[in-house]
Amino acid sequence: MRKFLSSLIILIFVSNFSYGLNDYKSIEEVKSLNYELFEEIGLDENKINYVSRVIYSTYKKAQYMSSNGASPQKAVSLDKEADEMLLKVLSQSELKKFNSIKHKLK
């Protein structure tokens, strides 16, 4: 059980910092690289802009946190914070679709 829990925490930590694996230079780059995915979810232009800003800010926070040796608990809070920001403009179903394709983000 302990190994499973440890593995789960590490998986969450790595997946939450997946934004950090990309080397985004700007919010516009996030938008242009992922535009087709955002359209696949059914987002309009305003929602695409907002989601791109959330992704970029999460990426920057993850980058900062990883450079300062963040713990897995902070990674979980970063993911929850991003979901809270996304829920300001996305419906539950849109957020669910977004989370299901999050691994495809470039």
Buried (B, 14 or more C-beta within 10 A) or exposed (E): EEEEEEEEBEEBBEEBBBBBEBEBEEBEBBBEBBBEBBEEBEBEEEBBBBBBBBBBBBBEBBBEBBEEEBEBEBBBBBBEBBBEBBEEBBEEEBBEBBEEEBEEBE
